[in-house]
Amino acid sequence: MNLRRDHVAGGALILAGAGIFALSTDLPFGTLASPGAGMLPTLLVGFLMAFGVALFARAGESPPLADIAWTDLPHAVRVTAAAAAAVALYTTLGFLLTVGALLFALTFVVERRPFLVSAAFSIGVTTLAYTLFGLLLKSPLPRGLMGF
């Protein structure tokens, strides 16, 4: 069997779905009339695994895995590192600082956009997200050590 890109992607989706399902079994599923906290994660995992199976089954149409050009790997590593840092600092720094810093780092450092454009974008999107989720939807967002 010639290993193809969709074999790897489909297998990764199936394995990720199985792992998430194993971690979410402690949540009550409930019934259709009275859904529990575990119903949505279970349904989403089911769809994730079903799409993984479909992707794996149709993998013969995708290019071989050996033909992947890894030229974009450094960019992907920078984006992943920025996202991991934001996840690690989210509760410590709070929503506003973490999301603002993440967006600024992604646009200015990773994507190399001009400083003022990056600053305006990160401030604008962070303000819009805070207004929508924190003020209008009243979602509890972490305030962080500085209180905002």
N, C-alpha and C positions, 0 to 999 in steps of 0.2 A: 504494500500500500504506500503510495506517495503522499507524504504528509503535506497538507495544504493549510492555508491561513485560516479558513473557516473551521477546520478540524480543531485547531488550537483555540479559536475564539468560542466555538460551541462548547468544547470541553470545559473551558474556563467558566462559562456561564452556568453550566450544569454543576460544577464543583462549588462555585460561589453560592448558588441556590441551595445546594445541600447543606453547606456550612451555615448559611443564614437560617435555614429551616431548623437545624439542630439547635441553634442558639435561641430561637424564638418559641420553643415548645413550652416554656414555662408560662407564657401568656394564655389566658383563657380564650378559646375560639368562640364560644357562645353558639347561638343558633341564628338562622336567617332572620327570624322575627326580633331577636335581641342579640345583635352581634357583640362579641367581646373584643378586647384589645388585641387579640392575636389573629382576628379574621383578616384584616387588611394585609399584614405582613405575610400571612400564609398564602393568600390569593396572589399577591405580587410575586412571591417566590415561585409559586406554581407557574405563573406566566413566564417568569425569567427562565425557568428550567425547560418549559415547553418551547420557547423560542431558541434556547440553546440546542435542544434536540433537533429542531427544524434546521437550524444553521449547520449542525454537524451532518445531518442527513444530506443536505444539498452542497456539501463542501467540495464535491468533485468539479464544480463549476468555478471555483475560486483559483487564484494563482498559487503556485507552489510556495511553501513556506521559505524555501531557500532563496526565492527571488526578492525578499524584502530588502529594501535599501534602508539602512539604519542611520541615514544622515540626519534625521530629525530627532534622534535620541537625546542629544544634549538639551534641546529645547523642552522635550517632554520631562526630563529630569528636573529642570529648573521649575517648571510649572508644578510638578508633583511635590518638590521640596517646599515651594511657597504655600501650597495647600496644606501640607503636613504641619508646617510651622503655624499656620492660622488655626488649625484644629487644636494644636497643643496649647496655644495662647488664648483661645476664645473665652474661656471662663475666667482666666486671670486678668486679661486686659479689658474684657467686655466687648459688646457688639460693635459699638461705634469705632473704637480704635482698631480692633482686629480687622473688620471688614474694610475700613478705609485704608489701612496699611496693606492689606492683601491686594486690593484693587490697584493701589498705587504701585506696589512692587511688580505686579503682573504687567501693567501698562508701561511703566517707566523703565524698569530693570529688564524684564524678560522680553517685552515687545519693542523696547527702545523707541518709545514715542517721546515727543517733546515734554519737558518738565511741566509747563503750564497746562498743556492739554491733559496730561496724566493727572495732575492735581485737581483740575476742574472736573474731570470724569469721576475720579474716586470720591471726591466730596459730594458731587451731585448724586451719584448712584447710592452712596451710603445714606445720604439725607432722605432720598426717596424711599429706600428700603426701610429706614427707621420710621418714617412717617406712616408708611403703609402698615408695617407689622407692629411697631411699638405703640403708635398713637391710635390709628384707625381700627386695627384688629385687636388691639390690646393684648398682644402676645407677650409673655414674660421673656424679655431679652436680658442676658447677663449684663450687669453694670460694671463689673470689674473692680480693681483695687482703687481706682481714682473716682469712682462713683458715677461714671457716665459711660 
